[in-house]
Amino acid sequence: MDITYEQTFNGYPINTDREKGMGCYTKGLAILQDKLESMIENHSKVLVTRVDLRYPQDGSVEPSSKDFTLFNKNLTRDLERNNILPETGRLRGKKRNDLNKPPKHQVDPSVTIVCEKHGEDKNPHAHVIIMVNGNAKRDPRDVQKRASRAWEAALGVENSSGLVHYCKKSHFLDRTSPDFQQAVHDSFYHNSYPFKIRGKEHRCKGSWLVRGTRGNKRDKEESNPF
């Protein structure tokens, strides 16, 4: 699999450092480019956020590639339905009848899951890049909470606290903003990090690097992320 140590990829800045041996897989960067450009083409506003998924350290859950597949299914379905989260409904004074009203805009989620494993005796974990129609959602916390619910359902646990890390930096890309192009570049740089070569050494031969929604020519599902 091709690796780049350059500072840009097809005109986008990426998080690499040749002196420190920090390169990125070009396959992953190409998938990121395809998905980002597709979302920008389809929507005047795009929200991009990221979460990290981990397993309980007490061994109560046996890692399986099916967990990430089920997480992706749960999260995509939740975002597409876009029902108001119970806690936000109470906070904003929403009536019960409002919870299932059709949204004004389709969320159109794009989910990219990048798996890593830092040692043979370590549990795998995953970086998840989530893009949605910014006309439908502006608050990354809504998306992140849905990711927590999806991971809880995938693992069969009641509380994902400590298992889902919310990245502090999200990106809202507005085509009408004078800073739009800079925001796009900042988003690409930040989200190139999951495609770094470090942490991928212990994946099994033939295992998949990237999985998610909105399939394209480069985003091919394989059998085992470990």
N, C-alpha and C positions, 0 to 999 in steps of 0.2 A: 504494500500500500504506500502511495507516494506521500512524502513528508516535505513541508516547506519551512524554511527558517527566515524567509523574507519578511519584511515589515508590512507588506501589502499582499492582498490576494484579489486579482481582477479589479483592482482599483480601490478595494476596501482595506482599511487598516486592520491588522490582526495582532494578537497578543503573543509575540514570539521574542526569543532572545537567543541568538546563535551562540554567543559566548557561554551561556549557561546551559546549552543543549536543550533549550525549550523550543521545540518545533510543534507544528500542527498538522494533522492529517488533511490533505487536500480534499479527500472525498467528503469529509464532514463539512468543511468550509463551503464546498459546492452545494451541498444540501441546504445549509444555512442561507446562502445567497439565493437559491431558487425559491425557498419559502418566504424570505423577507421581501424579495422583489414581487412575488405573486400577491402577497398581502397588500403591499403598497399600491400595486396596480388596481386591485379590486376595491380598496377602501381609501377614502380621503384621510382617515385617521387610523392609526394602528397602535395598540398597546402591546408592549413586549416586556415580559417579566420572566423570572427564573426561580425555580425551587430545586432543592437537593433532597433526594430520598435515601433513607438509611433503614437498616434492619435493627430490631432490638438487640442490645449487646448481651442479654441474658440467655440467648439461644432458644427463646420461646417460639421463634418462627424460623422454619427451615427455608433458606433462600431458594427461589425457583424463578426461572425465566417467565413463567406464567404470571407471576405477580406484576411484572411491568406491563405485560399485555393487558391484564385485567385493569390495572391502574389507568392505562391509556383509554380503555373502553369506558370506564366509569367517569373519568374527567371529561372526555369529549361529549358524552351524553349529557352530563350535568351542565356544561357550558352551552350546549345547543338548546337545551330546554330553558335555561336561564330563569328558572323560578327564583324568586327572592329568597335569600338565605334567611332562616328563621330569626336569627339574632339581629340581622340588619332590618328585618321587617318590624320587629318590636321597637328597635331604636328609632326608626323613622316614622313610627306610628302607622304603619301600613295595616290595612284591614285584611282579614283572612281571605276575603274574596279577591283581593288584589294579587295573591301569590301566584295564581295560575293564568294571569292575563298574558296574551301573546305580547312579546317584546316589540318595541317600535322598530328595532334594527336586529338583524340576524347577527349573532356573535361570531359565527364562522371561525371556529377555533382551529389553530394549527399547533400541534404538539410534537416536539422533538425530544426523544429520550436518548441520552448518551451514557452508556454503562462503563463503570470502572471497577477495578479490583487491585488493591495495592500489595497483595501478598497471597500466597497459596492458602494461608490459614486465616485470611481476612474475609469478612462478608463483602459482597459486592455493594456498590451504591450507584446512584444515578444522578446526573444533572438533567434537568428538564427545562427546556425553553418553550414558553407558551406565548403565542401571538393570537390576539383577538381583534375584531373590528372595534376600533376606538370610538366609533359612533354609538356602539352598544355598551361599552364598558370603558371607564376612565380610571377606575380605582384598582390598582394591582392587588389590594388586600382582598377584594372579592374573589379574584382568580386564585390567589394563594390559599384562601380558606377552602375553596372547592377542591384544590389539589390535596389538601390535608384530608378532606372527607374521602376522596377517591383512594388515597393510600390506606386509610383505615379500613375501608371496605375490602381492598385487595388483600390485606394481611389478616383481616378478621380480628382487628383490635379495636378497642373503644376509644383510645386516646393516643393520637400520634405525636404528642408533645415530645420533642427531642428527636423525632424520626423525620420530620420535615423541616428543613431550614429555608426560611424566606430570604432571598437575596435582597439587600437593602436598596440596591439601585435598579429601578425599572426605567423604561423609556416610553414616552408618548410621542409618536411621530405624527405631526400635523402638516399636511401638504401645503396649507396656506401660511404656515409660519416662515418667517425669513431665516430661521435657524434650522429649517427642515433637513437640508443636506448634511449639516453637521450632526444633527440628532441621529440620522440614519447611520453615519459613520461611527458615532459613539456607540450605538447599539450593536453594530457588527463587531467592533473591537471587543466590547464587553462580553458578548456571547460567543466569540471565537474561543474563549477559555476552555469550555468543555471538550473541545476537539484537540487539546494538547496531547502529545504522545505519552507523557508521564501518567501512570495509572492504568495504562492499557496493556502493560507487559504480561499480566497474568491471565488475560483472556485466553480461552481455549482456541486452538487452531480451527479456523472456519467459523468462529463465533461472530455474531453481528456487533457492529459498532454503534449503529444508529437505528432507532425504531420510532415510529410515530404516525401521525395522521397525514393527510394530504399527500398520498404517495406520488412520487415522480420517478423519473428514469434512474436517479441515483440513490433513492431511498428504498433499498431492498431489504425486506425482512429476512432474517436468517433464524436458525433454530435455537441458538443458545448464547446468552449474553456474557457468559463467564469464561 
